Amino acid sequence: MDRENNGSGNDGFDNDEFENEELSDERTPEEEREFSREELRRRLRRETRRVTKAMQDAAYLRMERDLRRDKWRGLLIAVTFVLVFTAAAVFYMKNYTYTTYSVDSETRMGSLNRAKLLNFGNGTLVIGSDTISYMEGDAILSSETVSFQTPVVAIEGDYYAVCDNGGYQVYIGDKSGIISTVKVSRRVRGLDISASGVIAVFTESNDAAYISYFDRFGSRLAVEVKTVLDASGYPMDISVSPDGQKLLVSYYSTANGIGESRLVLYDFEHGRSDANYIAASWENFYDTNTLLVDGDFFDDNNFVAIGDNEAAFLSYDNLNGAAEPVIIPFTDPVRSVLISNGYFFMVTETAEGNLMTVCDKKGAVYSSFSVPENYDCIRTNGRNVLLMNDENLWYYNFSGRRRYAGALVSVPVDVCFTGKKSLLVNNGTVIERITLK
């Protein structure tokens, strides 16, 4: 049976029931309060979780930061400890005072009664009256028969040159022994050698002096400096730069009974515009009444000239030319002069005793300290100084701290360094290798 549509608009639904159903979704005040409390609890839980997470993240970051800080702090402490320990160890080793020594080995060779010991290469060059020998450790690697009365020796790099003062031949050698011999017609008065084995030989006749160049094979090079004694003066000393290109000569002459010293630098590579190869000269030593007696190169561009009342530190390079010399005057007599590893060592006889002065290649004084008066021989390895006489040995570090003073069992003829605390001692019969303790 069909249901009639009477126009009531209820479409078969009861409006009262529909309205009652919508009203059933509305919250009562009690329910609303409960809902608000629950919503508040949810918000509080979310906020608590957020705050807790933020606190955990901050704590983690603090922990990471503290770990990194502790790591760097530990590393800094470790590095500081290592540096302090190293500095203390270095200071201790540099200033430790040796009280005795041990003889580690003995080496016999040729005639040692006047033999000199010289540091060369990785070992020692032994120059006696009848032999030239080279030894490394206790092994003799080469030995040559010669005959010397007063040997004159020059060493640079891997080469050495030696001749008898006033003789007529020069020996050039390396670790393997003598490699060539240079014979000259005039007496040899001086020589020097470069690191490449090029040597300059100073000879003289009655009225002139000659400085001739030879290579390490003994062949004469097309370079010679001739000085007429009456005109230019007498060469007091010659020195060759390590590269062999420069020659330093100190001259002495007299005019009207007044002596005059001058220093001349020859440059055979860049001084060819001058027919005499002269690159620079210093002639103001006349004003100071200085007698130049020695000169030597520190390196290719820096050198020193030693006179009877001053030391002049000079430099020259091809771009800037010659610089003004740095002068160190002294009124006390000079007893010893050494140049090693770019440093200048000088002992003067003062009223208070012998004074050792150490300068760098620019003339700046590094240290100054007293040394014994009765020494006969002085040696250096560039960082330490050794003095000796027939009875005693004294050992100083670079700053003047005395690290050893005592007698040797055997009377030394000569001594040289082989290490920081190792020495070779020639007692005239054997060469002893000793270690300070």
C-alpha positions in Angstrom: 0.0 0.0 0.0 1.5 3.2 -1.1 2.2 5.9 1.5 0.5 9.2 0.7 2.4 12.4 0.5 0.1 14.7 2.4 2.4 17.6 2.0 3.7 17.5 5.5 7.3 17.5 4.2 8.6 14.8 6.5 9.4 12.4 3.7 8.7 9.5 5.9 10.9 10.7 8.8 9.7 11.9 12.2 11.0 15.5 12.6 10.8 15.2 16.3 13.0 12.1 16.2 15.6 14.0 14.0 15.6 17.0 16.2 16.0 14.8 19.2 19.0 13.0 17.5 20.8 16.4 16.8 20.3 17.5 20.4 21.8 14.3 21.6 25.3 15.4 20.2 25.4 18.6 22.3 27.5 18.4 25.4 26.1 18.9 28.7 27.9 21.4 31.0 29.3 18.6 32.9 30.5 17.0 29.7 31.9 20.3 28.5 33.8 20.7 31.6 35.2 17.1 31.3 36.1 17.8 27.7 37.9 21.0 28.6 39.8 19.2 31.3 40.8 16.4 28.9 41.8 18.8 26.3 43.9 20.7 28.8 45.5 17.4 29.9 46.3 16.6 26.3 47.8 20.0 25.8 49.8 19.7 29.0 51.1 16.3 28.0 52.1 17.7 24.6 53.8 20.7 26.2 55.5 18.4 28.8 56.8 16.2 26.0 58.0 19.2 24.1 59.7 20.7 27.1 61.2 17.4 28.1 62.5 16.9 24.6 64.0 20.4 24.6 65.6 19.7 27.9 67.0 16.4 26.7 68.3 18.0 23.5 69.9 20.8 25.6 71.4 18.3 28.0 72.7 16.3 25.0 74.2 19.4 23.4 75.8 20.4 26.8 77.2 16.9 27.1 78.6 17.0 23.6 80.1 20.4 24.3 81.5 19.2 27.5 83.0 16.1 25.9 84.5 18.3 23.1 85.8 20.7 25.7 87.2 17.9 27.9 88.8 16.4 24.8 90.5 19.6 23.8 91.4 20.3 27.4 93.0 16.9 27.6 94.8 17.4 24.3 96.0 20.8 25.4 97.2 19.4 28.7 99.0 16.5 26.9 100.6 18.9 24.4 101.6 21.2 27.2 103.1 18.3 29.1 105.0 17.1 26.1 106.3 20.6 25.3 107.3 21.2 29.0 108.9 17.8 29.2 110.8 18.3 25.9 112.0 21.7 26.9 113.1 20.4 30.2 114.9 17.5 28.5 116.6 19.8 26.0 117.6 22.2 28.8 118.9 19.3 30.8 120.8 17.8 27.9 122.3 21.2 26.9 123.3 22.1 30.5 124.2 18.6 31.8 127.7 18.7 33.2 129.9 15.7 32.3 132.2 14.4 34.9 134.1 11.6 33.2 134.5 9.9 29.9 135.0 6.4 28.4 137.4 5.3 25.7 135.3 3.4 23.2 137.9 2.4 20.6 141.4 3.0 19.3 142.7 3.4 15.8 146.3 3.1 14.6 147.7 4.6 11.5 150.9 6.1 10.0 152.7 8.8 12.0 150.4 10.6 14.4 153.0 12.6 16.4 151.9 15.8 14.7 148.7 14.7 12.9 145.7 17.1 12.8 142.1 15.9 13.0 139.6 17.8 10.9 135.8 17.2 10.4 135.2 16.3 6.8 132.2 14.7 5.2 130.6 12.2 7.5 133.9 11.4 9.1 137.4 12.8 10.0 140.3 13.8 7.9 143.6 12.9 9.5 146.6 14.9 8.1 150.0 13.8 9.3 153.5 14.4 8.2 153.5 11.4 5.9 149.9 10.4 5.3 146.5 11.9 4.5 143.7 9.5 5.7 140.0 9.6 5.8 138.0 7.6 8.4 134.4 7.1 9.2 133.7 5.6 12.6 136.7 3.4 13.3 137.2 2.4 9.6 140.0 3.9 7.5 138.4 4.4 4.1 141.4 5.9 2.3 145.1 6.7 3.1 147.6 8.4 0.9 151.4 8.8 1.3 152.6 12.5 1.4 155.3 14.5 3.0 154.6 17.7 4.9 156.5 20.0 7.2 153.8 22.6 7.8 150.6 21.7 6.0 148.1 24.3 4.9 144.5 22.8 4.6 141.2 24.0 3.1 138.0 22.1 3.4 134.6 22.8 1.8 131.8 20.4 1.2 133.0 17.1 -0.3 136.5 18.3 -1.2 139.7 19.3 0.5 143.0 20.9 -0.6 146.3 20.6 1.2 149.8 21.8 0.5 153.1 22.4 2.4 153.5 26.0 3.3 156.1 27.3 0.8 155.8 24.1 -1.3 155.3 23.7 -5.0 152.3 21.3 -5.2 148.8 21.1 -4.0 146.8 17.9 -3.4 143.1 17.9 -4.1 141.0 15.1 -2.5 137.7 13.7 -1.5 136.6 10.7 0.6 138.2 8.3 -1.8 141.6 9.9 -1.3 143.8 12.3 -3.4 142.1 12.8 -6.8 144.6 15.2 -8.4 147.8 17.2 -7.9 148.5 20.8 -8.9 152.1 21.7 -9.5 153.1 25.4 -9.6 156.4 27.2 -10.4 156.2 29.6 -7.5 156.0 29.0 -3.7 152.5 28.5 -2.4 151.6 30.9 0.4 147.9 30.2 0.7 144.9 28.4 -0.8 141.2 27.9 -0.5 138.6 25.6 -2.0 134.9 25.8 -2.9 132.2 23.2 -2.5 132.5 22.2 -6.2 136.3 21.5 -5.8 137.5 24.7 -7.5 140.6 25.9 -5.7 142.4 29.3 -5.6 146.1 29.1 -5.0 148.1 32.1 -3.8 151.7 32.1 -5.0 154.4 34.8 -5.0 157.6 35.9 -6.8 160.0 38.6 -5.8 157.8 41.5 -7.1 154.3 40.1 -7.7 151.7 37.9 -6.2 149.4 35.5 -8.2 146.1 34.0 -7.4 145.3 31.2 -9.8 142.3 29.0 -10.2 142.2 25.2 -10.8 139.3 22.7 -11.0 139.2 19.6 -8.9 141.0 17.6 -11.6 144.0 19.9 -11.4 143.4 21.8 -14.7 144.2 25.5 -14.7 141.1 27.7 -15.3 141.2 30.9 -17.3 141.1 33.1 -14.2 144.0 34.7 -12.6 144.6 37.8 -10.4 148.1 39.3 -10.6 149.1 41.9 -8.1 152.3 44.0 -8.4 153.4 44.3 -4.8 154.7 47.8 -5.0 151.5 49.1 -6.6 148.6 47.1 -5.1 150.1 45.7 -1.9 150.7 42.3 -0.5 147.8 39.7 -0.3 147.5 38.9 3.4 144.7 36.2 3.0 142.4 34.8 0.4 139.0 33.1 0.7 136.8 31.5 -2.0 133.0 31.5 -1.7 131.3 28.1 -1.4 130.0 28.4 -5.0 133.5 29.2 -6.3 132.4 32.4 -8.1 133.7 35.0 -5.6 137.2 35.6 -4.2 137.9 37.7 -1.1 141.4 39.2 -0.8 142.8 41.4 2.0 145.7 43.5 0.8 148.3 45.4 2.8 150.5 48.2 1.4 152.6 51.1 2.6 152.9 54.6 1.3 155.2 57.2 2.8 155.8 54.8 5.7 152.1 54.5 6.5 150.4 51.1 6.3 147.1 50.7 4.6 144.7 47.7 4.4 142.0 47.2 1.9 139.5 44.4 1.1 138.7 43.5 -2.5 135.9 41.2 -3.7 136.3 39.6 -7.1 133.2 38.1 -8.8 134.2 35.9 -11.7 130.6 35.3 -12.8 128.9 38.7 -12.6 132.0 41.0 -12.5 133.1 40.5 -16.1 132.2 44.1 -17.0 135.3 45.0 -15.0 138.5 43.8 -16.7 139.8 42.9 -13.2 136.6 41.1 -12.1 136.4 43.5 -9.2 132.8 43.6 -7.8 133.4 45.7 -4.6 136.2 47.0 -2.5 136.5 48.5 1.0 139.4 50.9 1.5 138.3 52.8 4.6 140.5 50.6 6.9 143.2 53.2 6.4 141.3 55.6 8.6 141.1 53.1 11.4 144.7 52.0 11.1 143.5 48.4 10.8 145.8 45.6 9.6 143.5 43.0 8.0 145.1 39.6 8.5 142.3 37.1 7.8 139.0 36.8 5.9 136.4 34.1 5.3 133.0 33.5 3.8 130.0 32.4 5.9 128.1 31.7 2.6 128.1 33.0 -0.9 127.0 36.5 0.0 128.2 37.1 3.6 131.8 37.2 4.9 134.0 38.6 7.6 137.4 40.3 7.7 139.5 40.1 10.8 142.0 42.8 11.6 144.3 43.6 14.5 141.8 45.9 16.2 138.4 45.1 14.6 136.2 42.6 12.8 134.3 43.7 9.8 131.1 41.8 8.8 130.3 42.5 5.1 127.7 41.3 2.6 127.4 41.5 -1.2 124.8 40.3 -3.7 124.5 40.8 -7.4 121.2 42.8 -7.2 121.9 45.2 -4.3 125.7 45.3 -4.4 127.8 45.8 -1.3 126.3 46.8 2.0 128.0 49.0 4.6 130.1 46.8 6.9 129.2 46.1 10.5 132.3 46.8 12.6 133.0 45.3 15.9 136.1 47.1 17.4 138.3 45.6 20.1 141.2 46.9 22.0 142.4 43.6 23.4 144.6 41.2 21.4 142.9 38.5 19.5 144.1 35.0 20.4 141.8 32.7 18.3 139.3 33.0 15.5 136.9 30.3 14.2 134.1 30.3 11.7 131.6 27.4 11.7 128.0 26.9 10.6 127.4 30.6 10.0 128.8 31.7 13.3 131.9 33.6 14.2 133.9 32.7 17.4 136.7 34.9 18.7 138.8 34.8 21.8 140.4 38.0 23.1 142.9 38.5 25.9 141.3 41.0 28.3 142.6 42.2 31.7 140.1 39.8 33.4 141.2 36.8 31.3 140.3 35.3 28.0 136.9 36.2 26.6 135.0 34.2 24.0 132.6 36.2 21.8 130.1 34.5 19.5 128.5 36.5 16.6 126.2 35.6 13.8 127.1 36.3 10.2 125.6 39.8 10.4 127.8 40.7 13.4 125.1 40.5 16.1 126.6 39.2 19.3 125.0 36.0 20.4 126.9 35.3 23.6 130.1 36.2 25.5 131.8 34.2 28.2 135.1 33.5 29.9 137.4 30.7 28.8 140.7 29.3 30.3 143.9 31.2 29.6 146.2 28.3 29.2 144.6 26.5 26.2 146.7 25.5 23.2 144.0 24.3 20.8 140.4 25.3 20.1 137.8 23.5 18.1 134.1 24.0 17.4 131.3 22.1 15.7 129.2 25.2 15.4 127.1 24.6 18.6 129.8 23.7 21.1 133.4 24.8 21.8 136.3 22.6 22.8 139.6 23.9 24.2 142.6 21.8 25.4 146.2 21.9 26.4 148.7 19.1 27.2 146.8 18.3 30.4 143.2 19.4 30.3 140.1 19.5 28.2 137.3 22.1 28.5 133.9 21.8 26.8 131.4 24.7 26.5 128.0 24.9 24.9 126.9 27.7 22.6 125.7 29.9 25.5 128.9 29.6 27.5 127.9 26.9 29.9 130.9 24.8 30.8 129.9 21.1 30.4 133.2 19.4 31.0 136.5 20.2 32.6 139.1 17.6 33.3 142.3 15.9 32.4 142.7 13.2 29.8 144.6 10.0 30.6 146.9 10.5 27.6 148.4 13.8 26.5 146.5 15.0 23.4 148.1 16.2 20.2 144.8 17.2 18.6 141.1 16.7 19.1 137.9 17.1 17.1 134.2 16.5 17.5 132.4 13.5 16.1 129.1 14.1 17.9 127.5 16.2 20.6 129.5 14.4 23.3 131.8 12.2 21.2 135.3 13.2 20.4 138.4 11.9 18.6 141.6 12.4 20.5 145.0 12.0 18.8 147.5 11.1 21.6 150.4 10.7 19.2 150.3 6.9 19.1 146.6 6.0 18.5 143.4 7.9 17.8 141.0 7.4 20.7 137.2 7.7 20.3 135.9 8.9 23.6 132.4 9.7 24.9 131.8 12.2 27.7 129.6 11.0 30.5 
